[in-house]
Amino acid sequence: MEYTEIIGFAAAILTTAAFLPQVYKTWRTKDVSGLSLPMLLIFFVGILAWLAYGVLKHSPSMIFANTITVVSSFLLIFFKIKYRNK
């Protein structure tokens, strides 16, 4: 594995891990008042674009990170819609 992919995986793990506590907290508390739906939607589309870019560049680290982040951001969008009236 090239050193650039090692750096990419380190960055992927850190940035993806930083996002997961928010998903867990939102799921646990069902409090979505601090989440902006437009921001989440824009972020989701951006991550999909990064995932496509990673696939086209054949970058395992980008594919790994953005796949997990797409799922995480989708969950936040789902929670925002599901719990909006609670």
Secondary structure, 3 states (H helix, E strand, C coil): CCHHHHHHHHHHHHHHHHHHHHHHHHHHHCCCCCCCHHHHHHHHHHHHHHHHHHHHHCCHHHHHHHHHHHHHHHHHHHHHHHCCCC
